[in-house]
Amino acid sequence: MPSQNDTWNFKNNPPPNPSAGDHLNGLHIKKNPDGYEIKVPGANNPLASTNVAQPPFDFTVRYGNRTWNIHVETLPPGLDGAGKWHISSGSQPGGDPNDGDFKAQAGAGADDDEGEAKSSAYA
């Protein structure tokens, strides 16, 4: 099992933050030897990666028929981090707002196939 100090779970902030960011909920941001990556839980390959050693940094991700710019502001080891998201393409005029904020919840376990269903009762 990976270290719980190097993995964060994407969680869109609640209203009044736009719900469009809910499409990214459950993605995992993980520290790796070369920098950071963002991936779907259980997937072999990341959606995007960066060789930046510590936040702030950005990912550009094609996910859910949209292109997302994800700006990671903070990721303290073992603690919740934060960032912002922006839909750069794939949104429709008059549709969801294109910008919002998210929490990076610490200890997600990026290689845990159970993802959000895993209980935190052992934390």
A tleap script that builds the chain and sets N, CA, C and O, in Angstrom:
source leaprc.protein.ff14SB
mol = sequence {
  NMET PRO SER GLN ASN ASP THR TRP ASN PHE
  LYS ASN ASN PRO PRO PRO ASN PRO SER ALA
  GLY ASP HIE LEU ASN GLY LEU HIE ILE LYS
  LYS ASN PRO ASP GLY TYR GLU ILE LYS VAL
  PRO GLY ALA ASN ASN PRO LEU ALA SER THR
  ASN VAL ALA GLN PRO PRO PHE ASP PHE THR
  VAL ARG TYR GLY ASN ARG THR TRP ASN ILE
  HIE VAL GLU THR LEU PRO PRO GLY LEU ASP
  GLY ALA GLY LYS TRP HIE ILE SER SER GLY
  SER GLN PRO GLY GLY ASP PRO ASN ASP GLY
  ASP PHE LYS ALA GLN ALA GLY ALA GLY ALA
  ASP ASP ASP GLU GLY GLU ALA LYS SER SER
  ALA TYR CALA
}
set mol.1.N position { 0.853 -1.184 0.000 }
set mol.1.CA position { 0.000 0.000 0.000 }
set mol.1.C position { 0.895 1.243 0.000 }
set mol.1.O position { 1.887 1.280 0.728 }
set mol.2.N position { 0.561 2.272 -0.812 }
set mol.2.CA position { 1.399 3.468 -0.866 }
set mol.2.C position { 1.314 4.258 0.428 }
set mol.2.O position { 0.381 4.111 1.218 }
set mol.3.N position { 2.315 5.097 0.616 }
set mol.3.CA position { 2.325 5.974 1.780 }
set mol.3.C position { 1.118 6.906 1.732 }
set mol.3.O position { 0.821 7.479 0.683 }
set mol.4.N position { 0.431 7.061 2.837 }
set mol.4.CA position { -0.724 7.942 2.893 }
set mol.4.C position { -0.300 9.408 2.967 }
set mol.4.O position { -1.152 10.295 2.909 }
set mol.5.N position { 0.995 9.678 3.093 }
set mol.5.CA position { 1.477 11.049 3.154 }
set mol.5.C position { 1.775 11.630 1.781 }
set mol.5.O position { 2.130 12.804 1.677 }
set mol.6.N position { 1.637 10.824 0.708 }
set mol.6.CA position { 1.995 11.321 -0.617 }
set mol.6.C position { 0.842 11.219 -1.611 }
set mol.6.O position { 1.063 11.243 -2.822 }
set mol.7.N position { -0.392 11.106 -1.105 }
set mol.7.CA position { -1.553 10.952 -1.970 }
set mol.7.C position { -2.689 11.832 -1.460 }
set mol.7.O position { -2.945 11.905 -0.259 }
set mol.8.N position { -3.367 12.502 -2.399 }
set mol.8.CA position { -4.490 13.371 -2.065 }
set mol.8.C position { -5.657 13.068 -2.992 }
set mol.8.O position { -5.453 12.769 -4.168 }
set mol.9.N position { -6.870 13.143 -2.477 }
set mol.9.CA position { -8.095 12.881 -3.209 }
set mol.9.C position { -8.751 14.205 -3.604 }
set mol.9.O position { -8.999 15.055 -2.749 }
set mol.10.N position { -9.031 14.381 -4.898 }
set mol.10.CA position { -9.671 15.599 -5.398 }
set mol.10.C position { -11.117 15.649 -4.907 }
set mol.10.O position { -11.862 14.683 -5.070 }
set mol.11.N position { -11.514 16.771 -4.308 }
set mol.11.CA position { -12.887 16.974 -3.842 }
set mol.11.C position { -13.287 18.411 -4.146 }
set mol.11.O position { -12.768 19.352 -3.545 }
set mol.12.N position { -14.224 18.573 -5.094 }
set mol.12.CA position { -14.724 19.903 -5.427 }
set mol.12.C position { -15.327 20.555 -4.183 }
set mol.12.O position { -16.002 19.889 -3.398 }
set mol.13.N position { -15.089 21.834 -4.004 }
set mol.13.CA position { -15.669 22.538 -2.866 }
set mol.13.C position { -17.191 22.603 -3.016 }
set mol.13.O position { -17.698 22.619 -4.138 }
set mol.14.N position { -17.921 22.641 -1.902 }
set mol.14.CA position { -19.389 22.676 -1.950 }
set mol.14.C position { -19.908 24.030 -2.452 }
set mol.14.O position { -19.150 24.997 -2.532 }
set mol.15.N position { -21.212 24.096 -2.793 }
set mol.15.CA position { -21.810 25.380 -3.207 }
set mol.15.C position { -21.537 26.446 -2.156 }
set mol.15.O position { -21.494 26.146 -0.963 }
set mol.16.N position { -21.357 27.668 -2.586 }
set mol.16.CA position { -21.680 28.216 -3.902 }
set mol.16.C position { -20.642 27.931 -4.985 }
set mol.16.O position { -20.787 28.440 -6.096 }
set mol.17.N position { -19.605 27.144 -4.712 }
set mol.17.CA position { -18.649 26.736 -5.734 }
set mol.17.C position { -19.410 25.985 -6.838 }
set mol.17.O position { -20.306 25.202 -6.520 }
set mol.18.N position { -19.087 26.195 -8.124 }
set mol.18.CA position { -19.817 25.531 -9.207 }
set mol.18.C position { -19.713 24.001 -9.145 }
set mol.18.O position { -18.654 23.451 -8.841 }
set mol.19.N position { -20.808 23.341 -9.434 }
set mol.19.CA position { -20.848 21.878 -9.390 }
set mol.19.C position { -20.130 21.224 -10.561 }
set mol.19.O position { -19.921 20.012 -10.531 }
set mol.20.N position { -19.743 21.970 -11.588 }
set mol.20.CA position { -19.029 21.381 -12.725 }
set mol.20.C position { -17.783 20.640 -12.259 }
set mol.20.O position { -17.423 19.614 -12.836 }
set mol.21.N position { -17.124 21.144 -11.226 }
set mol.21.CA position { -15.916 20.509 -10.709 }
set mol.21.C position { -16.165 19.149 -10.076 }
set mol.21.O position { -15.218 18.401 -9.835 }
set mol.22.N position { -17.438 18.811 -9.800 }
set mol.22.CA position { -17.752 17.499 -9.238 }
set mol.22.C position { -17.307 16.367 -10.163 }
set mol.22.O position { -17.074 15.249 -9.703 }
set mol.23.N position { -17.186 16.648 -11.462 }
set mol.23.CA position { -16.731 15.635 -12.419 }
set mol.23.C position { -15.322 15.145 -12.091 }
set mol.23.O position { -14.945 14.041 -12.485 }
set mol.24.N position { -14.554 15.938 -11.386 }
set mol.24.CA position { -13.179 15.573 -11.030 }
set mol.24.C position { -13.083 14.879 -9.676 }
set mol.24.O position { -12.019 14.373 -9.320 }
set mol.25.N position { -14.175 14.847 -8.918 }
set mol.25.CA position { -14.148 14.225 -7.592 }
set mol.25.C position { -13.639 12.795 -7.679 }
set mol.25.O position { -14.032 12.034 -8.563 }
set mol.26.N position { -12.764 12.443 -6.755 }
set mol.26.CA position { -12.231 11.092 -6.687 }
set mol.26.C position { -10.918 10.903 -7.412 }
set mol.26.O position { -10.236 9.905 -7.180 }
set mol.27.N position { -10.533 11.835 -8.293 }
set mol.27.CA position { -9.215 11.716 -8.909 }
set mol.27.C position { -8.153 11.828 -7.823 }
set mol.27.O position { -8.363 12.493 -6.809 }
set mol.28.N position { -7.028 11.184 -8.036 }
set mol.28.CA position { -5.959 11.199 -7.045 }
set mol.28.C position { -4.756 11.968 -7.552 }
set mol.28.O position { -4.319 11.794 -8.690 }
set mol.29.N position { -4.234 12.812 -6.697 }
set mol.29.CA position { -2.970 13.519 -6.944 }
set mol.29.C position { -1.936 12.805 -6.092 }
set mol.29.O position { -2.116 12.656 -4.884 }
set mol.30.N position { -0.861 12.364 -6.716 }
set mol.30.CA position { 0.131 11.552 -6.005 }
set mol.30.C position { 1.532 12.075 -6.254 }
set mol.30.O position { 1.901 12.402 -7.382 }
set mol.31.N position { 2.304 12.149 -5.183 }
set mol.31.CA position { 3.725 12.477 -5.277 }
set mol.31.C position { 4.440 11.243 -5.795 }
set mol.31.O position { 4.198 10.140 -5.305 }
set mol.32.N position { 5.309 11.406 -6.770 }
set mol.32.CA position { 6.124 10.305 -7.268 }
set mol.32.C position { 7.586 10.755 -7.310 }
set mol.32.O position { 7.868 11.922 -7.041 }
set mol.33.N position { 8.510 9.874 -7.635 }
set mol.33.CA position { 9.929 10.264 -7.596 }
set mol.33.C position { 10.287 11.431 -8.517 }
set mol.33.O position { 11.263 12.139 -8.270 }
set mol.34.N position { 9.500 11.634 -9.579 }
set mol.34.CA position { 9.810 12.691 -10.548 }
set mol.34.C position { 9.036 13.978 -10.337 }
set mol.34.O position { 9.327 14.975 -10.998 }
set mol.35.N position { 8.055 13.993 -9.434 }
set mol.35.CA position { 7.219 15.169 -9.223 }
set mol.35.C position { 5.856 14.755 -8.712 }
set mol.35.O position { 5.742 14.190 -7.624 }
set mol.36.N position { 4.804 15.036 -9.501 }
set mol.36.CA position { 3.430 14.698 -9.130 }
set mol.36.C position { 2.675 14.201 -10.355 }
set mol.36.O position { 3.038 14.512 -11.489 }
set mol.37.N position { 1.604 13.413 -10.111 }
set mol.37.CA position { 0.724 12.966 -11.168 }
set mol.37.C position { -0.712 13.026 -10.684 }
set mol.37.O position { -0.976 13.024 -9.482 }
set mol.38.N position { -1.640 13.078 -11.634 }
set mol.38.CA position { -3.064 13.010 -11.321 }
set mol.38.C position { -3.625 11.852 -12.127 }
set mol.38.O position { -3.355 11.723 -13.321 }
set mol.39.N position { -4.422 10.999 -11.455 }
set mol.39.CA position { -4.912 9.813 -12.138 }
set mol.39.C position { -6.257 9.368 -11.605 }
set mol.39.O position { -6.688 9.769 -10.524 }
set mol.40.N position { -6.909 8.528 -12.392 }
set mol.40.CA position { -8.132 7.859 -11.976 }
set mol.40.C position { -7.708 6.727 -11.045 }
set mol.40.O position { -6.771 6.002 -11.378 }
set mol.41.N position { -8.356 6.543 -9.892 }
set mol.41.CA position { -7.978 5.461 -8.985 }
set mol.41.C position { -7.972 4.104 -9.694 }
set mol.41.O position { -8.917 3.763 -10.405 }
set mol.42.N position { -6.913 3.346 -9.496 }
set mol.42.CA position { -6.780 2.024 -10.090 }
set mol.42.C position { -6.226 2.018 -11.504 }
set mol.42.O position { -5.896 0.951 -12.021 }
set mol.43.N position { -6.115 3.178 -12.147 }
set mol.43.CA position { -5.578 3.246 -13.510 }
set mol.43.C position { -4.059 3.080 -13.481 }
set mol.43.O position { -3.393 3.481 -12.527 }
set mol.44.N position { -3.533 2.486 -14.537 }
set mol.44.CA position { -2.082 2.305 -14.630 }
set mol.44.C position { -1.364 3.590 -15.011 }
set mol.44.O position { -0.272 3.866 -14.514 }
set mol.45.N position { -1.972 4.374 -15.888 }
set mol.45.CA position { -1.313 5.572 -16.399 }
set mol.45.C position { -1.982 6.838 -15.876 }
set mol.45.O position { -3.207 6.897 -15.774 }
set mol.46.N position { -1.192 7.841 -15.547 }
set mol.46.CA position { -1.770 9.103 -15.082 }
set mol.46.C position { -2.450 9.860 -16.222 }
set mol.46.O position { -2.126 9.659 -17.393 }
set mol.47.N position { -3.384 10.720 -15.872 }
set mol.47.CA position { -3.988 11.627 -16.839 }
set mol.47.C position { -2.999 12.725 -17.220 }
set mol.47.O position { -2.993 13.207 -18.353 }
set mol.48.N position { -2.169 13.110 -16.262 }
set mol.48.CA position { -1.150 14.140 -16.475 }
set mol.48.C position { -0.112 14.022 -15.366 }
set mol.48.O position { -0.370 13.440 -14.313 }
set mol.49.N position { 1.054 14.579 -15.621 }
set mol.49.CA position { 2.104 14.596 -14.605 }
set mol.49.C position { 2.937 15.860 -14.762 }
set mol.49.O position { 2.877 16.550 -15.780 }
set mol.50.N position { 3.716 16.142 -13.722 }
set mol.50.CA position { 4.628 17.279 -13.757 }
set mol.50.C position { 5.905 16.880 -13.034 }
set mol.50.O position { 5.877 16.060 -12.117 }
set mol.51.N position { 7.012 17.459 -13.444 }
set mol.51.CA position { 8.280 17.186 -12.765 }
set mol.51.C position { 8.623 18.271 -11.748 }
set mol.51.O position { 9.764 18.356 -11.293 }
set mol.52.N position { 7.655 19.091 -11.394 }
set mol.52.CA position { 7.847 20.129 -10.376 }
set mol.52.C position { 7.924 19.440 -9.012 }
set mol.52.O position { 7.123 18.554 -8.716 }
set mol.53.N position { 8.879 19.845 -8.189 }
set mol.53.CA position { 9.143 19.169 -6.914 }
set mol.53.C position { 8.139 19.492 -5.809 }
set mol.53.O position { 7.940 18.679 -4.907 }
set mol.54.N position { 7.510 20.655 -5.862 }
set mol.54.CA position { 6.535 21.033 -4.825 }
set mol.54.C position { 5.591 22.094 -5.373 }
set mol.54.O position { 5.957 22.837 -6.284 }
set mol.55.N position { 4.363 22.172 -4.821 }
set mol.55.CA position { 3.411 23.184 -5.293 }
set mol.55.C position { 3.936 24.588 -5.061 }
set mol.55.O position { 4.782 24.811 -4.195 }
set mol.56.N position { 3.432 25.526 -5.835 }
set mol.56.CA position { 2.330 25.429 -6.790 }
set mol.56.C position { 2.785 24.861 -8.139 }
set mol.56.O position { 3.933 25.032 -8.551 }
set mol.57.N position { 1.843 24.174 -8.817 }
set mol.57.CA position { 2.047 23.656 -10.163 }
set mol.57.C position { 0.689 23.441 -10.822 }
set mol.57.O position { -0.353 23.542 -10.174 }
set mol.58.N position { 0.717 23.140 -12.131 }
set mol.58.CA position { -0.511 22.987 -12.900 }
set mol.58.C position { -0.522 21.664 -13.660 }
set mol.58.O position { 0.520 21.169 -14.089 }
set mol.59.N position { -1.719 21.103 -13.818 }
set mol.59.CA position { -1.961 19.975 -14.707 }
set mol.59.C position { -2.948 20.445 -15.774 }
set mol.59.O position { -3.850 21.230 -15.481 }
set mol.60.N position { -2.784 19.974 -17.002 }
set mol.60.CA position { -3.804 20.105 -18.032 }
set mol.60.C position { -4.284 18.696 -18.318 }
set mol.60.O position { -3.501 17.830 -18.707 }
set mol.61.N position { -5.589 18.469 -18.121 }
set mol.61.CA position { -6.161 17.128 -18.163 }
set mol.61.C position { -7.338 17.094 -19.126 }
set mol.61.O position { -8.219 17.951 -19.062 }
set mol.62.N position { -7.356 16.114 -20.012 }
set mol.62.CA position { -8.535 15.849 -20.846 }
set mol.62.C position { -9.325 14.765 -20.130 }
set mol.62.O position { -8.867 13.626 -20.035 }
set mol.63.N position { -10.515 15.107 -19.623 }
set mol.63.CA position { -11.299 14.184 -18.810 }
set mol.63.C position { -12.776 14.537 -18.925 }
set mol.63.O position { -13.145 15.704 -18.795 }
set mol.64.N position { -13.619 13.548 -19.166 }
set mol.64.CA position { -15.059 13.787 -19.265 }
set mol.64.C position { -15.430 14.721 -20.399 }
set mol.64.O position { -16.298 15.578 -20.231 }
set mol.65.N position { -14.786 14.572 -21.564 }
set mol.65.CA position { -15.051 15.392 -22.753 }
set mol.65.C position { -14.768 16.874 -22.555 }
set mol.65.O position { -15.290 17.720 -23.282 }
set mol.66.N position { -13.943 17.177 -21.572 }
set mol.66.CA position { -13.542 18.558 -21.331 }
set mol.66.C position { -12.035 18.609 -21.112 }
set mol.66.O position { -11.413 17.617 -20.730 }
set mol.67.N position { -11.469 19.766 -21.357 }
set mol.67.CA position { -10.071 19.996 -21.003 }
set mol.67.C position { -10.063 20.882 -19.766 }
set mol.67.O position { -10.621 21.980 -19.757 }
set mol.68.N position { -9.410 20.371 -18.717 }
set mol.68.CA position { -9.364 21.035 -17.416 }
set mol.68.C position { -7.949 21.531 -17.140 }
set mol.68.O position { -6.971 20.830 -17.399 }
set mol.69.N position { -7.855 22.734 -16.617 }
set mol.69.CA position { -6.604 23.232 -16.067 }
set mol.69.C position { -6.760 23.159 -14.554 }
set mol.69.O position { -7.644 23.795 -13.982 }
set mol.70.N position { -5.902 22.385 -13.915 }
set mol.70.CA position { -5.960 22.188 -12.467 }
set mol.70.C position { -4.716 22.814 -11.864 }
set mol.70.O position { -3.595 22.371 -12.114 }
set mol.71.N position { -4.929 23.847 -11.067 }
set mol.71.CA position { -3.832 24.547 -10.405 }
set mol.71.C position { -3.769 24.072 -8.957 }
set mol.71.O position { -4.687 24.322 -8.177 }
set mol.72.N position { -2.700 23.398 -8.606 }
set mol.72.CA position { -2.499 22.908 -7.242 }
set mol.72.C position { -1.709 23.960 -6.482 }
set mol.72.O position { -0.570 24.266 -6.834 }
set mol.73.N position { -2.319 24.513 -5.436 }
set mol.73.CA position { -1.679 25.570 -4.654 }
set mol.73.C position { -0.856 25.013 -3.503 }
set mol.73.O position { 0.277 25.442 -3.282 }
set mol.74.N position { -1.427 24.049 -2.760 }
set mol.74.CA position { -0.735 23.472 -1.604 }
set mol.74.C position { -1.014 21.976 -1.524 }
set mol.74.O position { -2.104 21.523 -1.873 }
set mol.75.N position { -0.027 21.212 -1.064 }
set mol.75.CA position { -0.164 19.774 -0.769 }
set mol.75.C position { 0.765 19.422 0.389 }
set mol.75.O position { 1.769 18.741 0.178 }
set mol.76.N position { 0.460 19.862 1.592 }
set mol.76.CA position { 1.340 19.531 2.717 }
set mol.76.C position { 1.278 18.026 3.018 }
set mol.76.O position { 0.185 17.463 3.077 }
set mol.77.N position { 2.427 17.366 3.209 }
set mol.77.CA position { 2.433 15.923 3.484 }
set mol.77.C position { 1.525 15.563 4.661 }
set mol.77.O position { 1.662 16.106 5.757 }
set mol.78.N position { 0.593 14.631 4.411 }
set mol.78.CA position { -0.298 14.152 5.452 }
set mol.78.C position { -1.439 15.081 5.819 }
set mol.78.O position { -2.249 14.740 6.681 }
set mol.79.N position { -1.530 16.259 5.181 }
set mol.79.CA position { -2.583 17.233 5.479 }
set mol.79.C position { -3.333 17.583 4.202 }
set mol.79.O position { -2.835 17.347 3.101 }
set mol.80.N position { -4.531 18.144 4.345 }
set mol.80.CA position { -5.297 18.561 3.175 }
set mol.80.C position { -4.631 19.727 2.469 }
set mol.80.O position { -4.048 20.608 3.101 }
set mol.81.N position { -4.726 19.716 1.145 }
set mol.81.CA position { -4.221 20.797 0.317 }
set mol.81.C position { -5.381 21.501 -0.370 }
set mol.81.O position { -6.546 21.262 -0.054 }
set mol.82.N position { -5.041 22.379 -1.323 }
set mol.82.CA position { -6.080 23.153 -2.003 }
set mol.82.C position { -5.612 23.564 -3.387 }
set mol.82.O position { -4.423 23.544 -3.703 }
set mol.83.N position { -6.598 23.940 -4.209 }
set mol.83.CA position { -6.280 24.417 -5.537 }
set mol.83.C position { -7.496 24.966 -6.244 }
set mol.83.O position { -8.558 25.143 -5.647 }
set mol.84.N position { -7.324 25.232 -7.529 }
set mol.84.CA position { -8.380 25.787 -8.369 }
set mol.84.C position { -8.465 24.978 -9.653 }
set mol.84.O position { -7.468 24.415 -10.105 }
set mol.85.N position { -9.658 24.921 -10.243 }
set mol.85.CA position { -9.843 24.274 -11.533 }
set mol.85.C position { -10.476 25.264 -12.500 }
set mol.85.O position { -11.155 26.209 -12.096 }
set mol.86.N position { -10.237 25.025 -13.801 }
set mol.86.CA position { -10.799 25.846 -14.867 }
set mol.86.C position { -11.070 24.937 -16.057 }
set mol.86.O position { -10.217 24.131 -16.428 }
set mol.87.N position { -12.250 25.060 -16.657 }
set mol.87.CA position { -12.550 24.326 -17.883 }
set mol.87.C position { -12.099 25.188 -19.042 }
set mol.87.O position { -12.656 26.261 -19.275 }
set mol.88.N position { -11.080 24.724 -19.781 }
set mol.88.CA position { -10.565 25.529 -20.884 }
set mol.88.C position { -11.225 25.179 -22.209 }
set mol.88.O position { -11.218 25.995 -23.130 }
set mol.89.N position { -11.807 23.963 -22.328 }
set mol.89.CA position { -12.593 23.634 -23.518 }
set mol.89.C position { -13.569 22.526 -23.175 }
set mol.89.O position { -13.351 21.748 -22.246 }
set mol.90.N position { -14.648 22.469 -23.941 }
set mol.90.CA position { -15.656 21.447 -23.729 }
set mol.90.C position { -16.868 21.943 -22.976 }
set mol.90.O position { -17.839 21.203 -22.816 }
set mol.91.N position { -16.836 23.188 -22.505 }
set mol.91.CA position { -18.028 23.732 -21.848 }
set mol.91.C position { -18.919 24.351 -22.911 }
set mol.91.O position { -18.451 24.712 -23.990 }
set mol.92.N position { -20.178 24.469 -22.610 }
set mol.92.CA position { -21.124 25.031 -23.558 }
set mol.92.C position { -21.556 26.412 -23.090 }
set mol.92.O position { -21.697 26.649 -21.891 }
set mol.93.N position { -21.766 27.330 -24.042 }
set mol.93.CA position { -22.239 28.667 -23.658 }
set mol.93.C position { -23.521 28.559 -22.828 }
set mol.93.O position { -24.441 27.822 -23.181 }
set mol.94.N position { -23.566 29.294 -21.735 }
set mol.94.CA position { -24.724 29.278 -20.868 }
set mol.94.C position { -24.785 28.059 -19.964 }
set mol.94.O position { -25.743 27.890 -19.209 }
set mol.95.N position { -23.762 27.203 -20.035 }
set mol.95.CA position { -23.728 26.004 -19.200 }
set mol.95.C position { -23.070 26.278 -17.870 }
set mol.95.O position { -23.140 27.387 -17.342 }
set mol.96.N position { -22.428 25.251 -17.332 }
set mol.96.CA position { -21.768 25.368 -16.034 }
set mol.96.C position { -20.731 26.483 -16.033 }
set mol.96.O position { -20.071 26.717 -17.046 }
set mol.97.N position { -20.581 27.177 -14.896 }
set mol.97.CA position { -19.461 28.116 -14.770 }
set mol.97.C position { -18.141 27.360 -14.971 }
set mol.97.O position { -18.053 26.166 -14.684 }
set mol.98.N position { -17.139 28.050 -15.455 }
set mol.98.CA position { -15.897 27.418 -15.863 }
set mol.98.C position { -14.777 27.442 -14.839 }
set mol.98.O position { -13.682 26.966 -15.138 }
set mol.99.N position { -15.001 27.974 -13.648 }
set mol.99.CA position { -13.939 28.102 -12.660 }
set mol.99.C position { -14.446 27.718 -11.274 }
set mol.99.O position { -15.602 27.969 -10.935 }
set mol.100.N position { -13.565 27.104 -10.473 }
set mol.100.CA position { -13.932 26.762 -9.113 }
set mol.100.C position { -12.733 26.374 -8.281 }
set mol.100.O position { -11.596 26.418 -8.750 }
set mol.101.N position { -12.990 25.995 -7.050 }
set mol.101.CA position { -11.952 25.625 -6.092 }
set mol.101.C position { -12.142 24.181 -5.664 }
set mol.101.O position { -13.243 23.637 -5.748 }
set mol.102.N position { -11.056 23.563 -5.201 }
set mol.102.CA position { -11.148 22.205 -4.694 }
set mol.102.C position { -10.272 22.024 -3.467 }
set mol.102.O position { -9.339 22.787 -3.214 }
set mol.103.N position { -10.611 20.976 -2.711 }
set mol.103.CA position { -9.791 20.536 -1.592 }
set mol.103.C position { -9.074 19.277 -2.052 }
set mol.103.O position { -9.664 18.444 -2.740 }
set mol.104.N position { -7.821 19.134 -1.683 }
set mol.104.CA position { -7.064 17.911 -1.915 }
set mol.104.C position { -7.001 17.190 -0.572 }
set mol.104.O position { -6.195 17.531 0.293 }
set mol.105.N position { -7.869 16.182 -0.412 }
set mol.105.CA position { -7.971 15.477 0.865 }
set mol.105.C position { -6.808 14.510 1.023 }
set mol.105.O position { -6.567 13.678 0.149 }
set mol.106.N position { -6.092 14.617 2.125 }
set mol.106.CA position { -4.894 13.812 2.363 }
set mol.106.C position { -5.233 12.346 2.590 }
set mol.106.O position { -6.296 12.007 3.111 }
set mol.107.N position { -4.293 11.475 2.181 }
set mol.107.CA position { -4.385 10.056 2.500 }
set mol.107.C position { -5.325 9.259 1.637 }
set mol.107.O position { -5.963 8.331 2.133 }
set mol.108.N position { -5.440 9.582 0.352 }
set mol.108.CA position { -6.420 8.920 -0.502 }
set mol.108.C position { -6.044 7.498 -0.878 }
set mol.108.O position { -6.939 6.684 -1.104 }
set mol.109.N position { -4.755 7.157 -0.955 }
set mol.109.CA position { -4.358 5.815 -1.378 }
set mol.109.C position { -4.577 5.629 -2.861 }
set mol.109.O position { -5.497 4.910 -3.251 }
set mol.110.N position { -3.762 6.252 -3.710 }
set mol.110.CA position { -3.989 6.281 -5.154 }
set mol.110.C position { -4.064 4.911 -5.795 }
set mol.110.O position { -4.688 4.782 -6.848 }
set mol.111.N position { -3.470 3.895 -5.228 }
set mol.111.CA position { -3.506 2.574 -5.831 }
set mol.111.C position { -4.570 1.688 -5.203 }
set mol.111.O position { -4.624 0.495 -5.499 }
set mol.112.N position { -5.406 2.235 -4.353 }
set mol.112.CA position { -6.471 1.491 -3.684 }
set mol.112.C position { -7.700 1.492 -4.574 }
set mol.112.O position { -8.326 2.537 -4.755 }
set mol.113.N position { -8.060 0.338 -5.137 }
set mol.113.CA position { -9.181 0.246 -6.056 }
set mol.113.C position { -10.514 0.567 -5.399 }
set mol.113.O position { -11.478 0.871 -6.102 }
set mol.114.N position { -10.600 0.509 -4.089 }
set mol.114.CA position { -11.855 0.805 -3.415 }
set mol.114.C position { -12.127 2.301 -3.369 }
set mol.114.O position { -13.260 2.711 -3.120 }
set mol.115.N position { -11.103 3.129 -3.607 }
set mol.115.CA position { -11.265 4.575 -3.687 }
set mol.115.C position { -12.002 5.160 -2.514 }
set mol.115.O position { -11.632 4.933 -1.363 }
set mol.116.N position { -13.063 5.926 -2.801 }
set mol.116.CA position { -13.782 6.634 -1.751 }
set mol.116.C position { -14.574 5.723 -0.837 }
set mol.116.O position { -14.973 6.140 0.251 }
set mol.117.N position { -14.812 4.482 -1.254 }
set mol.117.CA position { -15.590 3.576 -0.415 }
set mol.117.C position { -14.806 3.103 0.802 }
set mol.117.O position { -15.384 2.568 1.749 }
set mol.118.N position { -13.499 3.298 0.778 }
set mol.118.CA position { -12.648 2.866 1.874 }
set mol.118.C position { -12.949 3.714 3.110 }
set mol.118.O position { -13.041 4.938 3.016 }
set mol.119.N position { -13.097 3.090 4.225 }
set mol.119.CA position { -13.411 3.790 5.461 }
set mol.119.C position { -12.177 4.496 6.003 }
set mol.119.O position { -11.054 4.009 5.870 }
set mol.120.N position { -12.405 5.645 6.611 }
set mol.120.CA position { -11.303 6.364 7.254 }
set mol.120.C position { -11.302 6.116 8.757 }
set mol.120.O position { -10.658 6.847 9.509 }
set mol.121.N position { -12.012 5.097 9.190 }
set mol.121.CA position { -12.116 4.811 10.625 }
set mol.121.C position { -10.789 4.425 11.248 }
set mol.121.O position { -10.638 4.473 12.469 }
set mol.122.N position { -9.827 4.046 10.424 }
set mol.122.CA position { -8.527 3.637 10.942 }
set mol.122.C position { -7.530 4.786 10.986 }
set mol.122.O position { -6.389 4.592 11.404 }
set mol.123.N position { -7.934 5.967 10.567 }
set mol.123.CA position { -7.010 7.109 10.525 }
set mol.123.C position { -6.650 7.578 11.923 }
set mol.123.O position { -5.883 8.529 12.076 }
savepdb mol mol.pdb
quit
